[in-house]
Amino acid sequence: MLSVPSVLKNKFTVSRALLLSTLAAYGLWVVFPMVWVAYSSLKSDQAIFTDAFALPTAGALHPENYARAWHEAGFGDYFLNSVLVTTVSVGLIVLLGAMAAYALARFAHPLGRAVFWLFLAGLMLPAQLAMVPLFFELRALGLLNSRMGLILVYTANGLPFAIFILAGFFKTLPRSLYEAAVVDGCTEAGAFWRVMLPLARPGLVTVGVFQFIGVWKEYFFAFMLVGGDPAGTARTLPLGLANLAITAQYHASQGMLFAGLVLVTLPILIVYVALQGHLVRGVTAGAVKG
């Protein structure tokens, strides 16, 4: 007859095996589509239609799909627009969000709590509700179908999340460090830029990574605010990919479409893998005190 510890050990082993099996199945379910897109981008259109899930043979690789997507589909221009819009938007979100979060976390003000919850309202309300007035406002300012208009919208849309995370992070930093900086002769601005902001690097990286992913793949605002540009000078990669997907339905361009998907996804994977070590600490610290 099995003892109680043996029964518990067996149950733990079965539960652990079931958990690992479930996680492995989920990982395969998530990873396989990305792998499939990657190797399909090197296949010819005929090979994709003949056997969509077969691996390409060594002598039948088609790297020219990437060149076609870059030049024929205009992904080069879309890529540069996305890099510009994403870099400036994320930089403004991190900079403005850090300053606002520091002020709300460190200084007592009768309206401070109300202002903080006002920012958080931006996380609670769907951004699509503001689309119609936002469209007419940008048109009145002459910023419709422009990269600058898109940057301003992305910055405003990303600030609530940045302030929520960074305010909690600044509250976890010891106040003694700020006081020591002031005693040493730092001004308020000096203490922020030289002492507190460098200590908040994990939170800044966390906000930067999440906002980079969100802005890089964002489609709705880009479609509504710059999709009507006949010249397409401000269109970003998601719009270019959507146009390519529509074109691929009428032409045999599936290989080029998969290459476009890789070009859109690869920067996100690179940024996430390179900076993932900062994410857990930043998110955890921001969630402790908000």
HUKABEL-V260214 format. One record per pair of residues at least 24 apart in sequence whose C-alpha atoms are under 8 Angstrom apart, sorted by sequence separation. I is the first residue (numbers start at 0). GAP is how many residues later the second one is. D is the distance in Angstrom with one decimal. If there is no record, write none. Layout:
i=[I:I]
gap=[GAP:GAP]
d=[D:D]
This chain:
i=[40:40:169:172:237:236:126:169:168:165:168:121:122:165:121:122:164:165:120:118:119:118:119:165:164:118:119:161:160:216:215:157:212:211:100:153:84:88:92:96:100:104:208:84:87:88:91:92:95:96:99:100:103:104:208:97:101:105:84:85:88:89:92:96:97:100:101:104:105:80:84:88:92:96:100:104:208:93:97:101:92:96:97:100:204:149:149:205:204:205:204:149:202:148:149:201:202:205:201:204:205:202:203:145:146:201:202:144:145:201:202:143:144:143:144:202:144:202:144:145:146:145:134:144:134:97:97:93:93:168:171:93:168:90:164:167:168:171:89:164:167:170:166:167:164:165:167:168:89:164:167:89:163:164:166:167:166:86:89:164:85:88:163:85:85:82:81:80:81:80:81:80:81:76:77:80:77:78:77:78:77:74:77:74:73:72:72:74:68:67:68:64:65:68:69:64:68:65:64:65:47:44:47:44:44:44:43:42:41:40:39:40:40:40:41:39:40:37:36:37:40:36:36:37:36]
gap=[24:25:26:26:26:27:30:30:31:34:34:35:37:37:38:38:38:38:39:40:40:41:41:41:42:44:44:45:46:47:52:53:55:56:61:61:62:62:62:62:62:62:62:63:63:63:63:63:63:63:63:63:63:63:63:64:64:64:65:65:65:65:65:65:65:65:65:65:65:66:66:66:66:66:66:66:66:68:68:68:69:69:69:69:70:71:72:72:73:73:74:75:75:76:76:76:76:76:77:77:77:78:78:79:79:79:79:80:80:80:80:81:81:82:82:82:83:83:84:87:87:88:89:89:90:99:106:110:113:113:113:114:116:117:117:117:117:117:118:118:118:118:119:119:120:120:120:120:121:121:121:122:122:122:122:122:123:125:125:125:126:126:126:129:130:133:134:153:153:154:154:155:155:156:156:156:157:157:158:158:159:162:162:165:166:167:171:185:187:188:188:190:190:190:190:191:191:193:194:194:206:207:207:208:209:210:211:212:213:214:215:215:216:217:217:218:218:220:221:221:221:222:224:224:225]
d=[6.7:7.8:7.8:7.8:7.6:6.6:7.5:6.8:6.9:7.8:6.4:7.4:6.2:6.0:5.7:6.7:7.0:7.2:7.8:7.8:5.6:5.1:7.5:8.0:7.3:7.5:6.9:5.8:7.8:7.7:7.8:6.7:6.1:7.8:8.0:6.9:6.5:5.3:5.4:5.6:4.9:5.4:7.1:7.9:7.0:7.3:6.4:7.8:7.5:7.9:6.7:7.4:6.8:7.4:6.7:7.4:7.5:7.7:7.3:7.7:6.1:7.2:6.2:5.3:6.8:5.7:6.2:6.3:7.2:7.6:5.7:5.3:5.6:5.0:4.4:5.8:7.5:6.7:6.3:6.2:6.8:7.3:7.9:7.5:7.4:7.6:6.9:6.3:6.5:4.9:7.2:7.0:7.6:7.9:7.6:5.1:7.7:5.6:7.0:7.7:6.8:7.6:7.7:7.9:7.9:6.6:4.3:5.7:6.3:5.1:7.1:5.9:3.9:6.5:7.1:7.8:6.7:7.4:5.4:8.0:5.4:5.6:7.7:6.5:6.7:7.8:7.7:6.4:6.8:7.2:6.9:6.4:5.2:7.8:7.7:6.4:4.7:7.4:6.1:6.9:4.2:6.7:7.0:6.4:7.8:6.1:6.5:7.4:6.1:4.4:4.5:6.2:7.1:6.9:7.8:4.4:6.2:7.8:7.9:7.3:6.4:7.9:6.2:5.9:6.0:8.0:6.5:6.3:7.9:6.7:4.9:5.5:6.1:7.7:7.7:7.7:5.9:6.6:4.7:5.7:4.9:6.9:6.4:6.6:7.4:7.5:6.8:7.6:5.5:6.5:7.3:5.9:6.5:6.6:7.9:4.8:5.9:5.3:6.0:7.2:7.4:6.2:7.5:6.4:5.6:5.5:5.9:6.1:6.8:5.0:6.6:6.7:7.5:4.7:7.6:6.4:4.7:7.2:5.8:7.5:7.6:8.0:7.4:6.3:7.1]
